[in-house]
């Protein structure tokens, strides 16, 4: 099916209207938000960890 092969080497021009608008956020509110998010994530992990595969709890170090 060579006729249906995609050309992934092409570049796509993304216009400026698709960029995210930069935001300025105070350091303390950002820090509080990230701490809250970490606590929520810990709660989800604690709640759903029993459904993970047995090897998921094993710590792995990957060499770069």
N, C-alpha and C positions, 0 to 999 in steps of 0.2 A: 504494500500500500504506500508506495513512495509518493503518489500523487496527493495523499492526505497528510504528508509529513509537515509538521509545523516548523517555521523558522524562528527559533527562540533567540537568535542572535540579534534580531532587530531591536532598535531602541524605540521607546514610545515617549513622545513629548507630552509632558503633563503641564498644563497651563497653571498660572499662578493662582487662579481661583480655587484650585483643589488643595492648596497648601493649608496647613493648620495655622490659625492665628496665634502668634506668640502671646503668652499670658505672663503677667507679673503677679506672683503670689508671695505673701510674707513668709518669712522663714518659720516662725512659730506655728502659724496655722498649717503650713505644709508638714512640719514635723509631727504635729498632733494627728493630722490625717494619715500619715504613713504609719504611725504607731497604732492607730485604730485599725487600719487595714491589716497590719501584721497580726493583731489580736484576732480579727475575724478569720484570717487564714489559719491561724493555729486552732481555732475552734472547729473549723471545717475539717482540718486534718484529723483532729481528735475524734470527731464525729464519724468520719468515713474511713479511718485507717484500717478497720477490721475487714473491709471489703477488698483491700489491696492484696496482690499476690504475695506469698510468703517471702520471696526474695526482695520485695520492695523495701523492706526495713533494713536491709543490709547496706551499710555505707560503702560507697565505691569512690575511689580517687582515680581520676582520669589524668593521664599525662598529656600535656599539650605539646 
